[in-house]
C-alpha cells in the first residue's frame, strides 16, 4: 500500500469505529416523548372545539329567542 494511502487509512480509521451501524431497538423514551407531544398538541384543539361548540350553542339559543 502506498504511504499516502496508508496514512489516510490510519487517519480515518477512528471515524468509522464511532459510526457503527446499529439495529433498530424499541425505545420507551421515544414512545413517552411521542405520547406527551401528541397530548400537548391534541388537548388545546379539543378545548377550543368544545368552547367553540358551546359558544355556537349560545348564539343559536339567542337567535331562537328573537
Secondary structure as GFF3:
##gff-version 3
##sequence-region A 1 66
A	DSSP	alpha_helix	3	18	.	.	.	ID=ss1
A	DSSP	alpha_helix	28	65	.	.	.	ID=ss2
###
